[in-house]
Amino acid sequence: MYKIIVSDLDETLLTTDDKSVSEANRAAIKAVREMGVRFVPASGRGFRSMDKTLKELGLYDLPEEYVISFNGGAITENRGNRVLHFQGIPFSTAEELYRRGFQYDVCMHVYTIDTVYVSNFVSWEQDFLRGRMEVTEIHEKNLDFLKGQEIVKCLYMNTDHAYLTRIADELSDVTGDMDVSYSSNRYLEFNQKGVNKGSGLRKLAELLGVDMKDTIAIGDNYNDLTMIQAAGLGVGVANTVEEMKPLCDYVTAADCNHGAVAEVLHKFVLRDW
């Protein structure tokens, strides 16, 4: 029996209009939790930005319930946001990525455990983040103000995927020992080498004594691929990036706006469809 179900949030579990959990998804998640199956949100966002979703799911501030955040950079227990695992990037690397970012037409995010700092906060990025997470806009030309703080990851935003791919190639001298991924059809993300959602799922399964064959991972974009391939059952929702679909064990008929997660839970866990 499956014991852990890990699901991406944006464009997977959450609807795109109001970033909420649909009634169908909530009901299915409640049903599998009553069977003793853990449901674990996994996101590139920080764990402190997930409170709204956790409250919708009835998981907020509960002991022995968990979140994978920062693309696997942190695993937390929901009760008191207790950090069980953390792995960030060196300040010098974050500073170099930030400095180099000014050469490109990108909005930059710098994540600490508590705050997301955003430079070149263009209006379409403001619109995209509204309702997803709170950020702090900055205008500094360096990251001196963050010296001594733990930095989890950095990312660049541009809605032209080909442009982000070119940037990634040009930054290979900096990112050769990093995990580089894409998400939400707009982000180029930089984590420490070996930090990704797949490694986060493996670490959580290890902490809970669960065999990986007893896990399900559900996602839609490239930063979900490592956990989709690591899980016992790897699922892409209908709106998953087309190039990823052949790499999934199952692709839902429903998209994120029509109960894709509920489809997975009914078919493979509740087995009532």
N, C-alpha and C positions, 0 to 999 in steps of 0.2 A: 504493500500500500504506500502511496505517496505520503510523505511526512512534512515536506517543506515545499511551499509554492512561492516563488519569487516573481514579482511582477514589476516591470518598469511603470512609471507614472504617466508622464506626458506622452500623448498620442498612443497610449496602450490602455491603461486603466482609466484615465480621466478623459472626459469628453472635451472636445476642442473649443466649444463655445463658452462654457462657464467653468471649465477645469474642475468639474465635480465627478463624483462616483455615481454612476447610474443606479437606479433602483434594482435592475436586474443583477448588476455586479455586486451590489451590497448584499442582496438576498443570498446569492450563491456563495459569497465569501463567508457569510454568517453560518450557512449550512455546513461548509467544510470545516470551519473552526469548531463547530459542535461535534464533529467527528474526531477532534483532536489533531487536526492538520494545522500547521502554522502557516499563516499568510504574511509574507514579508515584502513590503514595498522596497524597491531598489531604484535609485535615481542618481543622476549626475549632480543634482542639487544637494545642498546641505541638509542634515537631519532637522535643523531648526525650522526649515521652511515647509516641513511636512505636517505640521500640527493640524491644519484644516482637514487634510485627507485622513489622518489617523483618527480624528474625531468622527468623521463620517463612517469609518470602518469599525468604530468601537474599540480601537486599539490604543487610544491616547493614554499615555502615562501608565500603561499596564506592565507589571513584571513578567518576565519570561516571554515577552513579545519583542520583535526586533526590526531594525531598519538597516539596510545597506545604503550608504550615501556617498557622495563625492566620487561616483564611479568605482566604488570599492575602496576608497581611501579611508572610510570609517565604517565600523559596525557598532551600533549602539543598542542597548536595551531601552525600551520605551519608558520604563519607570525612571524618571529623573534624567532622561537622555544620558544614561551611564555609558561611557565610552569603553568598549571591550577591545577594540582594535583600531589603530590609527597609523597611517603612513602617508606623509606629505612629501613635498619637494623642497630641495635646499633653497634658501633665500637667494643665493647667487644665480641659480637657474631661473627662478621667477623674475628676478631683476633683469636678466638678459632677455627673456621672452617679452617682458614689458617694454624694454628699450627698443627692441627690434620691431615690436608691433606698430610703432609710430611710422614705420616705413610703408605700411600697408593701409588700405581702406578698410579698416576693421574697427569694431567696438571690442574692447578688451575687458575681461572679467578676471579678478584675482580673488580667490577664495581663501579665507581663514576659517577656523572652526565656527566663529560666531557671525562673520560679516562677509558679504560679497561686495567688493569694490568694483565700480564700473567706470571706465574711461571712454570718452567719445560716445556718450550715451544718446545715440540717435533716436529719433521719435518712433521709428518702426520697431526698435528693440524695446523701448518703453511700453509700447502697445502690447508686444508679445509677452513681456514679463508681468504685466498687470494681472493680478489674481493668482500668479504662480509663486512669486517670492518677492521679498523686500530687498532692495539693494541700496548702497550708498554711492552716489556719484562723486567722482574725484577728477581733478584737473592737474595733478602732479605729473611731472616729467620723469620721476623716478619713484622707487618704492622705499626710500629711506624711512618713511614714517612707519613702515612695517618691520623694521629691523628688530630682531628678538622675538617676533611672533611666529607661530607655526603656520606655514602656508600649505594648503592642501593641494591646490591645483590652479592652473591658469587656463583660459580659453580665449579664442578669437571668434568674433561673429561677423559673418557676411552671408547673405542668402544665395550667393553664387558658389555652388559646390566645386566647380572646376577651379575657381579662383582660390578657394581654400586648399585644394589639392596641390596647386602650384606653390602656395605658401609653405605647405608642409614639406615639400621637396627642398625648398630653399633654406629651410631651417634645420635640415638634417644634421648640420654640424653641432647644433645645440641639443637636438632631440634624439640623437642616436641611442641614448641609454634611457629613453622615456617610453611610456605607453601613450601612443597618439591615436585618437579616435574621433569619430564624427557623430553628431547627434542633432535631432530636431530639424534636420535639413537646413541648418544655419550655423552650427558650431564646430570648430576645430579645437579639440580638448587635449590638454597636456597633463598627464599624471606621471608619477614615478614609475620606473620600469617594474613590471609585474603587478601593478595596481590597475585592476579593471573589475568589472562586475562579475566575471567568471571567478577570479581569485577571491572576491568577496563572498560569493556563494560557497566556494570550497571551504573557506575559513569558517563561515557560520556553520556549515554542516559538520566540520570537525569539532567545533565548540559544543555542538549539541549531540554529537555522537550519531549522526545520521549518515548512512551510505548515500553516495551521490546518485545511485540508481533510483533512489526514493525521492528525488527532487524534480520539480517542474520549474522551468524558467520561461517567462512570457515577455516579449519585447517587440520593437518595431524598427529600430535603427542600429547603425553600426556599433554604437557603444554598448548595445545589448548582445551582440553576437557572441562574445566570449562566454557569457552565462548561458545562452541558448545552446552552445556547443558543449558546455561543461555538464549541463543537467542531464538527468536520466531521460527526461522528455523536454525537448527544446521547441518552443512554439513561437511563431510569428503571427501577428494579427493581420487582418486583410490589408491594412494600409502600410504594411511593412515595406521597406525599400525593396524594389523588385529583385535586385541582384542578390539579396539575402535569402529570398524565399526557398531556393533549392537547398540551402544549408540548414533549413529547419526540418524537424521531424514531422511537424504538422503546421498548417497554415489555416487560420480560422476563416469561415465564411463571413463572419461579422467583423466590422471595423471597430475602432475605439469608441465611436459614437453610438454603437448598436450592440453593446454587451459582449464584446469579444472575450473578455476574461470569464464571464459567466458561461459562455459556450465551452471553454476549456474545462472549467470545473464540473459542469454537468456531464460532459462526455467522458472525462478521464478519471474523475474522483467520485462524484455522486453517482455516475453511471446510470442516470435516469433519462437520458436522451437516446 
